[in-house]
Amino acid sequence: MNTAKDISQLYNSLFELEAKFKKEAVYPIHKQLHFSERFSDIYEFLVSKVDCKGKTILDAGCGVGFGSFLFVKNQAKEVVGISVSIREIERANEIKTKLKIENCQFQLASFDEISTSFDLIFCVESLKHSLDIQKSFTTLLDALTPNGQLVIVDDFFDGHENTISQQLKENWHLNSLISENDIQIDDANFSISSEDLTPFMRLKSLFKIYTQRLFFRLFKKNSPYKKLFKGGVLLDHLYTKKQMKYKLLIITKNR
Ligand SMILES: C[S@@+](CC[C@H](N)C(=O)[O-])C[C@H]1O[C@@H](n2cnc3c(N)ncnc32)[C@H](O)[C@@H]1O
């Protein structure tokens, strides 16, 4: 069974790896999409759809703060970024101090334990790491203020369990793959909208995927970097096989 420690280690390892190659202090840790010329990034797309002005915002699974800083720039009242990776939180806090940003704080915390309410909660590619998706989803909904919105962007599994999906779970320590059925609510207080963003992705060819999968045989069996890369390629493989969809779900609390 996967544990919270497995997820923290996965993202601490990713940080160590990214820090070697990425020059920018704050960088996105999510898929690159190809929107029109108006947007180059999913968070930019989100702030064009959801008004941040004057809102209290939780960036649940904030990475090194890329989205949190964008919310501040878009006139959020207060932003809290949380992550289970100490390395990510340290980096986010360093940048915050450097930029002298007051209304943003970063904490090593899990979205399974939220003690305050927020007008907006964003989960960008983070909810799939939940050890119990239904439980986390309920906790996140409970943390919304009246008229608040929970914005989820993630890889939604749209196929039947197979060797690729099983290996993806093993490599990324996922207890399950998130599906749209996990995000159903039988409560008139909430409304859900769903948008498929997969058409904005550039899918990899099977040739490229198989070549990359061969390359990973060179890594040591239990290397954390191998797990990270291999998980990424397995995810790409599921997209190419049309068994994964990149979706945006917005859940609004009606009162
Ligand atoms: C793929 S990264 C996305 C980071 C950021 N949202 C972005 O798009 O740049 C997933 C993030 O979710 C965080 N995460 C995973 N499980 C979490 C949990 N239970 N509570 C809070 N954060 C979590 C990881 O530490 C990581 O920061």
PDBQT file of the ligand as one rigid body, heavy atoms in Angstrom, charges set to zero:
ROOT
HETATM    1  C1  LIG A 301       2.154  17.512 -10.634  1.00  0.00    +0.000 C 
HETATM    2  S1  LIG A 301       2.526  18.518  -9.255  1.00  0.00    +0.000 S 
HETATM    3  C2  LIG A 301       1.616  19.964  -9.677  1.00  0.00    +0.000 C 
HETATM    4  C3  LIG A 301       2.150  21.208  -8.990  1.00  0.00    +0.000 C 
HETATM    5  C4  LIG A 301       1.426  22.496  -9.366  1.00  0.00    +0.000 C 
HETATM    6  N1  LIG A 301      -0.004  22.388  -9.161  1.00  0.00    +0.000 N 
HETATM    7  C5  LIG A 301       1.738  22.857 -10.798  1.00  0.00    +0.000 C 
HETATM    8  O1  LIG A 301       0.885  22.562 -11.648  1.00  0.00    +0.000 OA
HETATM    9  O2  LIG A 301       2.811  23.423 -11.062  1.00  0.00    +0.000 OA
HETATM   10  C6  LIG A 301       1.556  17.793  -7.946  1.00  0.00    +0.000 C 
HETATM   11  C7  LIG A 301       1.661  18.517  -6.613  1.00  0.00    +0.000 C 
HETATM   12  O3  LIG A 301       0.717  17.950  -5.705  1.00  0.00    +0.000 OA
HETATM   13  C8  LIG A 301       1.336  17.855  -4.438  1.00  0.00    +0.000 C 
HETATM   14  N2  LIG A 301       0.591  16.863  -3.646  1.00  0.00    +0.000 N 
HETATM   15  C9  LIG A 301       0.448  15.538  -3.854  1.00  0.00    +0.000 A 
HETATM   16  N3  LIG A 301      -0.316  14.996  -2.890  1.00  0.00    +0.000 NA
HETATM   17  C10 LIG A 301      -0.687  16.012  -2.053  1.00  0.00    +0.000 A 
HETATM   18  C11 LIG A 301      -1.470  16.106  -0.858  1.00  0.00    +0.000 A 
HETATM   19  N4  LIG A 301      -2.040  15.045  -0.304  1.00  0.00    +0.000 N 
HETATM   20  N5  LIG A 301      -1.625  17.328  -0.292  1.00  0.00    +0.000 NA
HETATM   21  C12 LIG A 301      -1.040  18.421  -0.818  1.00  0.00    +0.000 A 
HETATM   22  N6  LIG A 301      -0.285  18.392  -1.940  1.00  0.00    +0.000 NA
HETATM   23  C13 LIG A 301      -0.100  17.211  -2.546  1.00  0.00    +0.000 A 
HETATM   24  C14 LIG A 301       2.778  17.477  -4.753  1.00  0.00    +0.000 C 
HETATM   25  O4  LIG A 301       3.617  17.718  -3.643  1.00  0.00    +0.000 OA
HETATM   26  C15 LIG A 301       3.016  18.428  -5.932  1.00  0.00    +0.000 C 
HETATM   27  O5  LIG A 301       3.343  19.711  -5.442  1.00  0.00    +0.000 OA
ENDROOT
TORSDOF 0
